[in-house]
Amino acid sequence: MTTAIDRRAAERARRFRRRGSSDFSKPTLPGMILRYALLLAVFALVIGPFVWQLSTSFKGPGEDLYAFPPNLVPQDPTFANYSTVADVVPVYRYAWHSLLVALGSVVTNVALAVFGGYALACMQFRGKLIALGILLSTMLLPAEVTVTSNLLTINALGLGNTLWGVFLPGAIAAMNVLLIATACRMIPKDVLDAAIVDGATTWQRIRHLIWPNVRGMASVVAIFTFIGAWDDYLWPLMVLTEPGNYTLTVGMAYLNSNFSPDPRLIAAGTMVALVPIIIVFSIMQRYFFKGVQEGAIKG
């Protein structure tokens, strides 16, 4: 009797799963139209400004930039806008400065966040809760509150008007430490205890146990750190005083002030600023999405 009831219940569950999966994988025609309409709307809102800016950067001086509907295919495409930007403003030198700051920030944030996250999540020491509270409290204050004290510190260290002065305050962020600490907490304590019993040093535990399990989250930290350092404007503007030391964002503001009547040149400079971000995200996107959902133990 019980076996027959179980079989009927299992058969109803299978029919329900088939019906649910069929409804999901094969939506009705109105549902399909609605999905694609929403997808096109999101695509237009997110990608539309980028496509328009890219098209503008290749348009010649005789083309109407504000025609409606907009003409996204240049009638007379030219690279003259890019060469003009490079001749008047050292945009590629500014891009190199931004790249140095961004890469340095990525290296230090990933390394220090792994060490700090491991300490907060896997080690027991006096004052641990106080350290965690200090990290959380720093996230409550906007960056503009501490910018004056940071500027005074950088000038006192003799790093004013240098790329080191731009890089140093962003060498580590509290949010990144907490993200890595969260990933470290997903590692079972028994695994770490077994490594200690086997005689593994702290460095060996970080290298062979912690890093294989947090490198997905570390890629998330790396991507957001790179984008944040590359796009930062206020801090480099305050630290750097000589045009030869500008980063790309500050140099682009100079470009905007000098070529405001010609949006083609501004669009060309904007494209130069976007290319590294697109390349970095294209290379690391699989690690990024893997890091968001990663939780399995490896190594």
Number of C-alpha atoms within 10 A of each C-alpha: 5 6 8 9 10 11 11 11 12 12 12 12 12 12 12 12 12 12 11 12 11 11 11 10 8 11 12 11 9 8 11 11 12 12 13 11 12 11 11 12 13 12 11 13 10 11 11 14 11 16 14 16 18 19 20 26 25 22 25 18 13 8 14 13 18 9 8 7 6 11 15 15 14 17 12 11 14 14 12 17 23 20 13 13 21 16 10 10 18 15 23 16 17 22 20 14 18 27 18 18 23 24 17 19 26 25 16 19 24 25 16 17 25 27 18 19 25 25 16 22 18 17 9 9 9 7 9 14 11 10 12 14 11 12 16 14 11 14 12 8 10 9 13 10 9 11 15 13 11 17 19 12 15 20 14 10 10 12 17 19 21 17 19 16 23 27 21 16 16 19 21 21 20 18 15 24 26 21 18 30 23 17 24 25 15 15 20 11 12 9 13 17 12 11 17 14 9 9 11 15 11 11 11 14 17 18 12 14 19 26 21 14 23 29 21 23 28 26 22 23 23 25 18 15 26 25 18 15 24 25 18 18 17 13 21 23 17 15 22 20 13 9 14 13 18 27 29 28 23 23 23 21 14 15 19 17 11 13 14 12 10 12 16 25 25 24 24 25 26 19 16 17 21 14 10 16 15 11 11 14 16 11 10 15 15 12 18 23 14 16 20 14 10 17 16 10 14 12 9
